[in-house]
């Protein structure tokens, strides 16, 4: 009986070791160079960056941390571009814990986050509806002497809007105006989202959304963000996705049914639909029909 038990334990142990040995990044036994080359899917930082970009494009964001651990086990040192790819992937997947893990790893290696990376972090907090953490990131930027740009404020505005924090949203608007930054269509879209997510819903929601924000968005200020957008475009991040707007998922689609200048209008329409507000929906439909947008 004892002999049979020992055989069962040994077989289970062998199966467990075999399964662990097949897991990406866990290599417990020495293998030949040829065998290692067959198993490994990346050999240098450039190839690993390609893998990260591919996983993000496929929305397989949950695998990014595994790939990072593989890099460490292979002795491949990540670059700043690597960490940008990792944080963008976690942002798209709304994986806030992973995002801060990668930033901590980045700091450990002596690479300080730049304003673009901080913007991605704030956006991730917005996706996870954690405005408190988003505010903390802005404070960290000040401590690290990283100057916020226009996108930083808009990311922060929309992160607070996701939680319905109207008080914070208006405080950010005041800061932007005081800094000489005009409000653009993404700011007005954020204001609409903030009012939509506020609990309880304000009685003047219809007037605020339709009359004030949608109307004002037609005259939105042309805030200079081209330089800030350059890296975002290269990373495959649209403004709508960075600011967590409801139209972000339609941007990459073809067909021309989404008119980008109507960002505030689209946001208002989504808000009214979510709230089942027939009054706003009717007004918005009439605005579109008669070309008032």
Secondary structure, DSSP 8 states (H G I E B T S, - for coil): -HHHHHHHHHHHHHHHHHHHHHSTT---S---HHHHHHH-S--SHHHHHHHHHHHHHTT-GGGHHHHHHHHHHHT----HHHHHHHHHHHHHTT-HHHHHHHHHHHHHTT----HHHHHHHHHHHHHTT-HHHHHHHHHHHHHTT----HHHHHHHHHHHHHTT-HHHHHHHHHHHHHTT----HHHHHHHHHHHHH-SS--TTHHIIIIIIIIHHHTT------HHHHHHHHHTT--HHHHTT-TTGGGTT--SS---GGGHHHHHHHHHHHHHT-HHHHHHHHHHHHTT--
